Amino acid sequence: MAVFYVIAIAAGAYFLGGLNGAIITARLVYRDDIRAHGSGNAGLTNFHRTYGKRGMPLVLLIDVIKTALPVIVGGMLLESALTYGTVTDRIMIGRTLGGLFAMIGHAYPCLYKFKGGKGVLSGGTMALFVDIRIFLILLLIFAVTILLTRYVSLGSILVGIGFPVSYFVLDINMWATLLAVCAGVFVVYRHWENIQRLYKGEERKFSLSRKKEGGGS
């Protein structure tokens, strides 16, 4: 029975995660495809660089809700379905599982030919609803990195690394921590091209102004 719940959470989270806020908003507001512009990435950073601030609240709303739901429901389902560990352990496993597969769905949505975003916003939402302490740690890492370097991609990469480290520091259940490691590795993997550009000194820095061309995050 527990295996059924795990599969159901993973599948449901994947399909919900595939509802890409940037793609949906670009079509509704601009009658356009965000993936045809800039880096081709269907994420918040490329959306801002392409269209500016208009439409960003809707992108955020969609991407937050689609991740929050599987995180919350995943925790609720495994709390009752598993017999392993404490109640807190089971909730953390369910929440992290739901968040991980929402990230995967966001990055590789079957509804959009498996071409989506990089999962950073989904990961941030996941952290917020998994444990507020983890979210605050990652927010601090991201904010300090942006302030010092203005590289969104570098901030995202460090957040990916910091996510499982936060689980370890807070002594969260082993299975939940292993799922967090998978999420962190996934974020870093999705930024591989950014890592190469950072190494070459070719990565674009964040700007509040609207820019249509380039290959950022």
Summary of the structure (lengths in Angstrom):
residues: 217
radius of gyration: 17.0
end to end distance: 40.3
largest distance: 52.1
contacts: 789
relative contact order: 0.15
helix: 74%
strand: 0%
